[in-house]
Amino acid sequence: MARHLITSAIPYINGIKHLGNLVGSQLPADLFARYQRGRGHEVLFLCATDEHGTPAELAAAKAGKPVAEYCAEMHETQAEIARGFRLSFDHFGRSSSPQNHRLTQAFAARLDEAGLIEERVETQIYSKADGRYLPDRYIEGTCPNCGFESARGDQCDNCTKQLDPVDLIEPRSVISGSTDLEPRETKHLYLRQSKMRGELSDWIDSKTDWPVLTTSIARKWLNDGDGLQDRGITRDLDWGIPVRKGEAEWPGMEGKVFYVWFDAPIEYIACAQEWVDAGKGEDWERWWRTDKGADDVRYTQFMGKDNVPFHTLSFPATILGSGEPWKLVDYIKSFNYLNYDGGQFSTSRGRGVFMDQALEVLPADYWRWWLLSHAPESSDAEFTWENFQQSVNKDLADVLGNFVSRVTKFCRSKFGEEVPAGGAHGDRELALIADLERRVRAYEGHMDAIEVRKAAAELRAIWVAGNEYLQDAAPWASFKTDPEAAAMQIRLALNLIRLYAVLSAPFIPDASAQLMEAMKIDDDAWPGNVTEALSVLPVGHGFAVPDVTFRKITDEERADWHARFAGIRS
């Protein structure tokens, strides 16, 4: 039994996330976690809300609430929606937790002792209209690299280039929209990442199995221009983790907080502490400390491509620089962007379909299937209502749902609601089993490699194989001349339903549970051998005809949803 530590990039607290956020991190992470649990492995799957920095302050101000109150409410909202999408986190934590406060301050102290933190007087942007310094994300303007007009002061979401607010063309305050900005001096702490460039480069070079998307972004940041730059890790904000050296004050840093991109990744570790403190687990250190048993842990991170630089460079610099035996990530699965109907999804601009809205339209499995089977792995992908309708109707309703309905209803009408006997498998059945054996092993290979779209395609091919067998065997026809052969064919098909439920559980967990319940069995053992898996339901075993597993989307519904989500969410 292997041990898998799995983390999803933690979502900002500022509102409900859209489907692009979901497919870029949390959903594929859940797919992988469910798969590994299904294979019998030990899994710790962690996520949290990212509650510090500009997004939290701006969203709270817009809502007219104290930032702590707003964050607490939105954490519960995001947790509830995650449950709605069946995201199987072992713990869904908060970066504002006491555990993360202590751990972030402890890391800062260790880095300072190692000579990797330096105080610097820097020039930051001050807004006269707002009467305050503006942190990076409080400033927007035109990117000098690609011309994107809504680049933030720390990074351009369009080209992912790391920026400084003073680099922006025509910068403006996100708070007030004012362009009356001026540079002023202030003192902050910097993580001296440049001193670790060689160590980080060697570490990245050793990850030969990482996706090209991940390594290309990391190497770009390492090698472009002057190479890896030192990074400010403090900000002039009220809300955040106070700057301290562990338990001690940090002279000259009074009133400042740690930069959100310093404390947010540390929450991955703190989240495991929260998991234990909440009484959900034991001994978080065996997952995170190599001196406590984490050497045999396989750690996989999931994220969108905009998060890659901080997870391949800044967070590893924090871990390595501390000199302590923390577990480093083994594999980073990064994703491109999911676009929406000819444009971009955007949380800040309210464009697209958001997670709460999606669940109001259709149950989670419909969305899980489409998003995962169209995951933006090798390039950006695009959501359209036409494609969504087509995929649901063809894959879920016509292939899987139709197979289940035809088999169970036919059996009920001819043999009753129990597995019929019949004779031994013939050549047609043996050929199907051989094909399924090959396909199930291929499916496992794609899932192990986290090739999401390929895994979905192989799973669909497994469903199709059953449909093609059913159409070819035609038990409704053979029943008229050879009832025993028809009984054997239906016995095999009923076992196929149970096999489909097991294999499909990572993608469509609710449908899987429905099919297992209909087959009146809780044996969800992964099929080590397809021949054996197709005899789990014995002759005489009772079953029930399930309700419609997946219904079709009508043209009228598609048109209605297209019109409903054509604008901007208020």
Secondary structure, 3 states (H helix, E strand, C coil): CCEEEEEECCCECCCCCEHHHHHHHHHHHHHHHHHHHHCCCEEEEEEEEECCCHHHHHHHHHHCCCHHHHHHHHHHHHHHHHHHCCCCCCEEEECCCHHHHHHHHHHHHHHHHCCCEEEEEEEEEEECCCCEECCHHHEEEECCCCCCCCEECCECCCCCCECCHHHCEEEEECCCCCCCEEEEEEEEEEECHHHHHHHHHHHHHCCCCCCHHHHHHHHHHHHCCCCCCCEECEECCCCCCECEECCEECCCCCCCEECHHHHHHHHHHHHHHHHHHCCCCCCCHHHHEHHHCHHHEEEEEEEEHHHHHHHHHHHHHHHHHHCCCECCCCEEEEECCEEECCEECECCCCECCEHHHHHHHCCHHHHHHHHHHCCCCCCCEEECHHHHHHHHHHHHHHHHHHHHHHHHHHHHHHCCCECCCCCCCCHHHHHHHHHHHHHHHHHHHHHHCCCHHHHHHHHHHHHHHHHHHHHHHCHHHHHHHCHHHHHHHHHHHHHHHHHHHHHHCCCCHHHHHHHHHHCCCCCCCCCCCHHHHCCCCCCCCECCCCCCCCCCCCHHHHHHHHHHCCCECC
